[in-house]
C-alpha cells in the first residue's frame, strides 16, 4: 500500500509564504507525475501544479509566477513552495501521485488526506 502525507499547511498573511511537502511511502518502485490540487470551500477541485518524472512543470494560471513545484525522487517527496500568498489561495491542498509499485506495475493514482492553507488579508 502507498501512502501520501502532506504537511506544512497552516496560516499565512497575504504576501507571505508557505512550503508544503508531500512524502510518499510504502511499496514504491517509481513515481510518474506528481500533482498538487486544491479545493476551496464550496468550489470544485482545481489543479495547482504538476511535475513529471522528468521535471517538466505546469502551473495553473492563478498561481503562475508565485508557486513552484519540485521533487526529490530519492526521497519520494515533492514540494510546493508558495510565495506571495493571497486570500484566494485559501483552500485544502491535496497531494496526488501516480505510483509504480513494481516493475511494470502501475502507475496507480494515490491521494493524500489534504492540508488546510488559510491566508488572511
Secondary structure, DSSP 8 states (H G I E B T S, - for coil): -EEEEE---EEEETT--EEEEEEEEES-SEEEEEEEEEE-TTS--EEEEEE-TT--EEE-TTTTTTEEEEEEGGGTEEEEEE-S--GGG-EEEEEEEEEESBTTB--EEEE---EEEEEE-
